[in-house]
Amino acid sequence: MKLAPLCGRLASSAAILLLLFCGPLLQPRAAAAAGFSILNADLPGSGLNDPTVLASVAGSNAITLGEQRLDALRYAAGLWEETLANEVEIVLRIRFVELGGTLYGAVLGSAASMTVHRDFEGAPLPATYYPVALANNLAGRDLNAGIPEVWITLNASVDSDAVLGERSWYYGHDGAVPCSPRGCDIDLVSVALHEIAHGLGFTTLFDYRSGEKFDSRLRCPDMGLCLLAEDCAHGDCLARGYDDRYLLQLIEAGTGKALSTMASAERASVLVSDGGLAWSGDELARASVLLNSGVDINGNVHMHDPPLLAPGSSVTHFSPVLSPDQFMEPGYTGPLHDTGLPGGLAAYLLADLGWPLRAVSSCGDADGSGQIGIADALTVLRSALGLPDSCPLSSCDVNGDQELSVLDALLILSLVVGNPVSFDCGAG
């Protein structure tokens, strides 16, 4: 993730760096535990353990730099936990590293699914690779023997004046980033939501330059790790390419042709077609009604495909043309904490991959469907007119005046057609 392009990769050869390890890094844990947990991977006195004393920030009573960073990360993980109905614990291995940058741009972070799996018990599709967090949830057990599911690296250099000037990380939980004439601080919660999404499956495995599908072999010379996956120790399957779950949803805009069915060279050409790459999935299509740009009449949402291939940005992000802004665009779009709607369409893309979403009634979601649409506006309108329809203030009083009116219905409808509308059901 960059202040210019966000980075969903740790290496230029894959959308995220996926390491296939031979043995566990942690003790195996019970698969029955659900939720997210954070493994602090920093050394004493640095990163998440930095003892520098700071004034407290919104949402956290922590008074050291390291503790404030941890609290913001826990808050972001909690937002995803409230959104996804995961049944197997997801461990996020996180560290802050001095990645450097300039006064005008910097890599904010990167993420990795630590392992990938195919043909496991419970896999919906054969011969298809899944990131381990999703694979665990589908299998109902821990498939990677205690290894953390997601590896996240964040740029500690952002807190120095040499990188982005006066702009620094903001560790509060309210998104109220401080601003100056030279720009606003960078909201860590929003960046963490972005990187966690990559680790959960917002990424693909095929080679962008050649278009070749993932062949169970990873080459990681910079890290000294070149290990073989599955049963390929003797090289008997290395020439065979496999689909990955993300790839199966990518299509060529206009023709609707699936990238997974294309020859390698054709697939690679779509990635630099500047508007020709789209996502086809029922869940995201239903949620895309809230977009006023970046989606076609069939609900196919445009993905990032600049004419010059941008490793770390191309393919594994929504197109910057989407409006309202999304936290899964290739560039930082400001503080966005919605893992649902309207800034969090990523949740619905993950649902297309197989992640179950929690059915939580939120402000504006009058019918409790988990999505905000015309049906919600009609439900509120019926209640406002005294017709028999159940509509609690906690979901339907979107203007926060403690009563239901036609205005609440109109505000929901305004959001549905793409206008930037803020809801406040706090009074309910």
C-alpha positions as CSV (number, residue, x, y, z in Angstrom):
1,M,0.0,0.0,0.0
2,K,1.4,3.3,-1.0
3,L,0.4,6.9,-0.6
4,A,0.7,6.8,-4.4
5,P,-0.2,3.2,-5.3
6,L,-1.1,0.9,-2.3
7,C,0.9,-2.2,-2.2
8,G,-0.7,-5.6,-1.8
9,R,2.5,-7.5,-2.5
10,L,5.9,-8.1,-0.9
11,A,7.5,-9.1,-4.2
12,S,6.9,-8.1,-7.8
13,S,6.2,-11.6,-8.9
14,A,3.0,-12.1,-7.0
15,A,0.0,-10.1,-5.8
16,I,1.1,-11.1,-2.3
17,L,4.1,-13.0,-1.2
18,L,3.0,-16.5,-0.4
19,L,5.4,-18.7,1.5
20,L,5.0,-22.5,1.5
21,F,6.7,-23.7,4.6
22,C,7.7,-27.2,5.5
23,G,7.0,-26.9,9.2
24,P,5.1,-24.8,11.8
25,L,6.3,-21.5,13.1
26,L,4.0,-21.6,16.1
27,Q,2.5,-24.3,18.2
28,P,-0.7,-25.7,16.6
29,R,-3.9,-24.1,17.9
30,A,-7.4,-25.3,18.2
31,A,-9.5,-24.8,15.0
32,A,-12.6,-24.1,17.1
33,A,-11.4,-20.7,18.1
34,A,-13.0,-18.0,15.9
35,G,-12.0,-14.4,15.4
36,F,-8.8,-12.5,14.7
37,S,-5.6,-12.3,16.8
38,I,-2.4,-10.4,16.3
39,L,1.1,-11.9,16.6
40,N,3.6,-9.1,17.4
41,A,6.6,-9.8,15.2
42,D,8.7,-6.8,16.2
43,L,11.8,-6.8,18.3
44,P,11.8,-5.3,21.8
45,G,12.0,-1.5,21.7
46,S,10.9,-1.2,18.1
47,G,7.7,-1.2,16.0
48,L,4.8,-2.5,18.0
49,N,7.1,-2.5,21.1
50,D,8.3,1.1,20.7
51,P,8.3,2.7,24.2
52,T,8.1,6.3,23.0
53,V,5.5,8.1,25.2
54,L,2.7,9.9,23.3
55,A,-0.5,11.7,24.2
56,S,-3.6,9.4,24.1
57,V,-5.7,9.2,20.9
58,A,-9.4,8.6,20.2
59,G,-10.4,5.1,21.1
60,S,-7.3,4.1,22.9
61,N,-5.9,4.8,26.4
62,A,-2.4,3.6,25.3
63,I,0.4,6.1,26.0
64,T,3.3,4.5,24.1
65,L,3.8,4.5,20.3
66,G,3.9,0.7,20.2
67,E,0.7,0.3,22.2
68,Q,-1.2,2.8,20.1
69,R,-0.1,1.0,17.0
70,L,-1.3,-2.3,18.4
71,D,-4.7,-0.8,19.6
72,A,-5.3,0.6,16.1
73,L,-4.5,-2.8,14.5
74,R,-6.8,-4.6,17.0
75,Y,-9.6,-2.2,16.2
76,A,-9.2,-2.8,12.4
77,A,-9.1,-6.6,12.9
78,G,-12.2,-6.2,15.1
79,L,-14.1,-4.5,12.2
80,W,-13.3,-7.5,9.9
81,E,-14.3,-9.9,12.7
82,E,-17.7,-8.1,12.9
83,T,-18.1,-8.5,9.1
84,L,-16.9,-12.0,8.4
85,A,-18.4,-15.1,10.0
86,N,-15.1,-17.0,10.3
87,E,-15.1,-20.2,12.3
88,V,-11.3,-20.7,12.5
89,E,-9.0,-18.3,14.2
90,I,-7.1,-16.0,11.9
91,V,-3.7,-15.0,13.2
92,L,-2.2,-11.8,11.7
93,R,1.6,-11.6,12.0
94,I,2.4,-7.9,12.0
95,R,5.5,-5.8,12.2
96,F,6.6,-2.2,11.6
97,V,9.7,-1.8,9.5
98,E,11.6,1.2,8.3
99,L,10.7,1.0,4.6
100,G,11.7,4.6,3.8
101,G,10.1,6.8,1.2
102,T,10.3,10.4,0.0
103,L,8.6,13.7,0.9
104,Y,6.0,12.9,-1.8
105,G,5.3,9.2,-1.6
106,A,5.9,6.0,0.3
107,V,4.9,2.4,0.5
108,L,2.5,2.3,3.5
109,G,2.3,-1.5,3.9
110,S,2.1,-4.9,2.3
111,A,0.4,-8.2,3.1
112,A,0.8,-11.9,2.5
113,S,-1.2,-15.1,2.8
114,M,1.4,-17.3,4.4
115,T,0.3,-20.5,2.6
116,V,-2.1,-21.5,-0.1
117,H,-4.1,-24.8,-0.3
118,R,-6.0,-26.8,-2.9
119,D,-8.0,-30.0,-3.0
120,F,-8.5,-30.0,0.8
121,E,-11.5,-31.6,2.4
122,G,-14.3,-29.1,2.1
123,A,-12.9,-27.3,-0.9
124,P,-15.8,-26.1,-3.1
125,L,-13.8,-26.3,-6.3
126,P,-11.2,-28.9,-7.3
127,A,-7.7,-28.0,-8.6
128,T,-8.1,-24.4,-7.3
129,Y,-5.8,-22.6,-4.8
130,Y,-7.3,-20.8,-1.8
131,P,-5.5,-18.5,0.6
132,V,-5.1,-20.3,3.9
133,A,-7.5,-18.1,6.0
134,L,-10.3,-18.9,3.5
135,A,-9.2,-22.5,3.1
136,N,-9.3,-23.0,6.9
137,N,-12.8,-21.5,7.1
138,L,-14.1,-23.8,4.3
139,A,-12.4,-26.8,5.8
140,G,-13.5,-26.0,9.4
141,R,-10.0,-26.6,10.7
142,D,-6.5,-25.2,10.8
143,L,-4.7,-26.5,7.6
144,N,-1.4,-24.8,8.1
145,A,-0.3,-26.4,11.4
146,G,-0.1,-23.3,13.5
147,I,1.6,-20.9,11.0
148,P,0.0,-17.4,11.0
149,E,-2.5,-17.0,8.3
150,V,-1.6,-13.5,7.2
151,W,1.8,-11.6,7.3
152,I,1.5,-7.8,7.3
153,T,4.4,-5.3,7.1
154,L,3.8,-1.6,7.8
155,N,6.1,1.3,7.2
156,A,7.5,2.8,10.4
157,S,9.2,5.5,8.4
158,V,5.9,7.3,7.9
159,D,6.4,8.7,11.5
160,S,9.6,10.5,10.5
161,D,9.6,14.0,8.9
162,A,11.9,12.7,6.1
163,V,9.0,10.6,4.7
164,L,5.8,12.5,3.7
165,G,7.0,15.6,5.5
166,E,4.7,16.7,8.3
167,R,2.3,13.8,7.6
168,S,2.5,10.9,10.0
169,W,0.5,7.8,11.0
170,Y,-2.8,8.6,12.8
171,Y,-3.5,6.0,15.5
172,G,-6.9,7.1,16.6
173,H,-10.0,4.9,15.9
174,D,-12.3,7.7,14.8
175,G,-10.9,8.5,11.4
176,A,-10.6,12.2,12.4
177,V,-7.1,12.6,11.0
178,P,-5.3,15.8,11.7
179,C,-4.7,18.0,8.7
180,S,-2.5,20.9,7.8
181,P,-2.0,23.0,4.6
182,R,0.5,20.3,3.5
183,G,-1.9,17.4,3.8
184,C,-3.6,15.1,6.3
185,D,-2.1,12.3,8.4
186,I,-2.4,8.7,7.3
187,D,-5.1,6.7,9.0
188,L,-3.6,3.4,10.2
189,V,-7.0,1.7,10.7
190,S,-7.9,2.2,7.0
191,V,-4.5,0.9,5.8
192,A,-4.8,-2.1,8.1
193,L,-8.3,-2.9,6.8
194,H,-6.8,-2.8,3.3
195,E,-3.8,-5.1,4.1
196,I,-6.0,-7.6,6.0
197,A,-8.3,-7.8,3.0
198,H,-5.3,-8.8,0.8
199,G,-4.4,-11.6,3.3
200,L,-8.0,-12.8,3.4
201,G,-8.0,-13.4,-0.4
202,F,-8.1,-10.0,-2.2
203,T,-5.2,-11.3,-4.4
204,T,-4.3,-13.7,-7.1
205,L,-1.5,-16.0,-7.9
206,F,-1.0,-16.1,-11.6
207,D,2.0,-14.4,-13.2
208,Y,1.0,-10.9,-14.4
209,R,3.7,-10.6,-17.1
210,S,3.4,-13.9,-18.7
211,G,-0.2,-14.7,-17.7
212,E,0.8,-18.2,-16.7
213,K,-1.2,-19.8,-13.9
214,F,0.3,-20.6,-10.5
215,D,2.3,-23.8,-10.7
216,S,2.8,-24.7,-7.0
217,R,6.4,-23.4,-7.1
218,L,7.6,-20.2,-5.5
219,R,10.9,-18.5,-6.2
220,C,11.9,-16.2,-3.4
221,P,15.6,-15.5,-3.9
222,D,15.5,-12.3,-1.8
223,M,14.4,-14.3,1.2
224,G,16.4,-17.5,0.6
225,L,13.2,-19.5,0.4
226,C,12.6,-21.7,-2.6
227,L,10.3,-24.4,-1.4
228,L,7.9,-26.7,-3.3
229,A,4.2,-27.1,-2.4
230,E,1.9,-30.1,-2.4
231,D,3.4,-33.4,-3.8
232,C,5.8,-31.7,-6.2
233,A,9.1,-32.6,-4.6
234,H,10.2,-34.5,-7.6
235,G,9.0,-31.9,-10.1
236,D,6.2,-34.1,-11.5
237,C,3.6,-31.4,-11.5
238,L,5.6,-28.2,-11.8
239,A,4.7,-27.6,-15.4
240,R,1.0,-27.7,-14.6
241,G,-0.9,-24.4,-13.9
242,Y,-3.7,-24.2,-11.4
243,D,-6.5,-21.7,-11.0
244,D,-6.7,-19.6,-7.9
245,R,-10.0,-18.6,-6.4
246,Y,-9.6,-14.9,-7.2
247,L,-8.7,-15.5,-10.8
248,L,-12.0,-17.3,-11.4
249,Q,-14.0,-14.2,-10.8
250,L,-12.0,-11.9,-13.2
251,I,-13.5,-11.2,-16.6
252,E,-12.8,-9.1,-19.7
253,A,-15.2,-6.1,-19.5
254,G,-17.4,-5.9,-22.5
255,T,-17.0,-9.5,-23.7
256,G,-17.5,-11.1,-20.3
257,K,-14.9,-13.7,-21.1
258,A,-13.4,-15.3,-18.0
259,L,-9.6,-14.8,-17.6
260,S,-9.3,-18.3,-16.3
261,T,-10.3,-19.7,-19.7
262,M,-7.9,-17.6,-21.7
263,A,-4.5,-18.5,-23.0
264,S,-1.7,-17.0,-20.9
265,A,-0.7,-14.3,-23.4
266,E,-4.3,-13.1,-23.8
267,R,-4.8,-13.1,-20.0
268,A,-1.7,-10.9,-19.6
269,S,-3.0,-8.5,-22.2
270,V,-6.2,-7.8,-20.3
271,L,-4.3,-6.7,-17.3
272,V,-3.0,-3.6,-19.1
273,S,-6.2,-2.8,-21.1
274,D,-7.0,0.3,-19.1
275,G,-10.7,-0.4,-18.4
276,G,-10.9,-3.9,-19.7
277,L,-10.6,-5.8,-16.5
278,A,-13.7,-6.4,-14.3
279,W,-15.0,-8.6,-11.4
280,S,-18.0,-10.8,-12.0
281,G,-19.7,-12.1,-8.9
282,D,-23.2,-12.1,-7.5
283,E,-22.4,-10.7,-4.1
284,L,-20.4,-7.7,-5.4
285,A,-22.9,-7.1,-8.2
286,R,-25.7,-6.7,-5.7
287,A,-23.7,-4.3,-3.6
288,S,-22.5,-2.4,-6.6
289,V,-25.9,-0.6,-6.8
290,L,-24.3,2.0,-4.5
291,L,-21.6,2.9,-7.0
292,N,-22.1,5.8,-9.4
293,S,-19.0,5.0,-11.4
294,G,-16.8,2.0,-12.1
295,V,-19.5,-0.5,-12.7
296,D,-21.3,-1.7,-15.8
297,I,-25.0,-2.4,-16.3
298,N,-24.5,-6.0,-15.3
299,G,-23.0,-5.1,-11.9
300,N,-19.4,-6.0,-13.0
301,V,-17.1,-3.8,-11.1
302,H,-13.9,-2.5,-12.8
303,M,-10.6,-3.6,-11.4
304,H,-7.3,-1.8,-11.6
305,D,-5.6,-2.4,-15.0
306,P,-3.4,0.6,-15.9
307,P,-1.8,0.6,-19.4
308,L,1.6,0.1,-17.7
309,L,1.6,-3.0,-15.5
310,A,2.1,-1.9,-11.9
311,P,3.2,-4.8,-9.7
312,G,1.6,-4.4,-6.3
313,S,-1.3,-2.4,-7.7
314,S,-2.6,-3.9,-10.9
315,V,-5.4,-6.5,-10.7
316,T,-5.6,-6.9,-6.9
317,H,-7.4,-3.5,-6.3
318,F,-10.6,-1.9,-7.4
319,S,-10.1,0.7,-10.1
320,P,-9.6,4.3,-8.9
321,V,-12.6,5.3,-11.0
322,L,-15.0,3.8,-8.5
323,S,-17.2,6.3,-6.6
324,P,-17.7,6.5,-3.7
325,D,-14.1,5.8,-2.8
326,Q,-13.1,2.4,-1.6
327,F,-10.3,1.5,0.8
328,M,-9.3,-1.3,-1.6
329,E,-8.2,1.1,-4.3
330,P,-4.5,1.1,-5.3
331,G,-3.9,4.5,-3.7
332,Y,-4.7,5.7,-0.1
333,T,-8.2,7.3,-0.3
334,G,-8.3,8.8,3.2
335,P,-10.0,7.4,6.4
336,L,-12.5,4.8,5.5
337,H,-13.6,2.3,8.2
338,D,-16.6,0.6,6.5
339,T,-16.1,-3.1,6.0
340,G,-19.7,-3.1,4.8
341,L,-21.1,-0.2,2.7
342,P,-20.5,2.2,1.1
343,G,-16.7,2.3,1.4
344,G,-16.2,-1.4,2.0
345,L,-17.3,-3.2,-1.1
346,A,-14.3,-5.4,-0.4
347,A,-16.4,-7.5,1.9
348,Y,-18.7,-8.4,-0.9
349,L,-15.8,-9.3,-3.2
350,L,-14.6,-11.6,-0.4
351,A,-18.1,-13.1,-0.2
352,D,-17.9,-14.0,-3.9
353,L,-14.7,-16.0,-3.0
354,G,-16.6,-18.0,-0.3
355,W,-16.4,-15.9,2.9
356,P,-19.7,-15.8,4.7
357,L,-20.8,-12.4,5.9
358,R,-22.4,-11.8,9.2
359,A,-26.1,-10.7,8.9
360,V,-25.8,-7.6,11.1
361,S,-28.4,-4.9,10.8
362,S,-26.6,-1.6,10.4
363,C,-27.7,1.9,10.1
364,G,-29.8,2.2,6.9
365,D,-30.1,-1.6,6.5
366,A,-33.8,-1.5,7.4
367,D,-34.6,-5.1,6.3
368,G,-31.5,-6.6,8.0
369,S,-30.2,-8.1,4.7
370,G,-26.7,-6.9,5.2
371,Q,-26.9,-4.6,2.3
372,I,-28.5,-1.2,1.7
373,G,-30.8,-0.9,-1.3
374,I,-34.1,0.4,-2.6
375,A,-35.9,-2.2,-0.4
376,D,-34.6,-0.5,2.7
377,A,-35.9,2.9,1.5
378,L,-39.4,1.3,0.9
379,T,-39.3,-0.4,4.4
380,V,-38.6,2.9,6.1
381,L,-41.2,4.7,4.0
382,R,-43.9,2.2,5.0
383,S,-43.1,2.6,8.6
384,A,-43.0,6.4,8.3
385,L,-46.5,6.3,6.8
386,G,-47.8,4.1,9.6
387,L,-48.2,1.0,7.5
388,P,-47.5,-2.4,9.2
389,D,-43.8,-2.9,8.8
390,S,-41.1,-3.4,11.5
391,C,-38.4,-0.8,11.3
392,P,-36.3,-0.2,14.5
393,L,-34.8,3.2,15.0
394,S,-31.3,1.6,15.3
395,S,-31.5,0.7,11.6
396,C,-34.0,3.1,10.1
397,D,-33.6,6.5,11.8
398,V,-30.8,7.5,9.5
399,N,-30.9,11.2,10.3
400,G,-30.7,10.6,14.0
401,D,-33.8,12.7,15.0
402,Q,-35.3,9.8,17.0
403,E,-38.3,9.4,14.8
404,L,-39.1,7.8,11.4
405,S,-40.1,10.1,8.6
406,V,-40.1,10.3,4.8
407,L,-36.8,12.1,5.1
408,D,-35.1,8.9,6.4
409,A,-36.4,7.0,3.3
410,L,-35.2,9.7,1.0
411,L,-31.7,9.7,2.5
412,I,-31.4,6.0,2.0
413,L,-32.6,6.3,-1.6
414,S,-30.1,9.1,-2.1
415,L,-27.3,6.8,-1.0
416,V,-28.5,4.0,-3.2
417,V,-28.2,6.2,-6.3
418,G,-24.7,7.2,-5.4
419,N,-24.8,10.5,-3.6
420,P,-22.4,10.9,-0.7
421,V,-24.7,10.6,2.3
422,S,-23.8,10.1,6.0
423,F,-26.1,8.2,8.3
424,D,-26.5,8.5,12.1
425,C,-28.7,6.0,13.8
426,G,-27.0,6.6,17.2
427,A,-30.2,7.9,18.8
428,G,-31.9,4.6,18.3
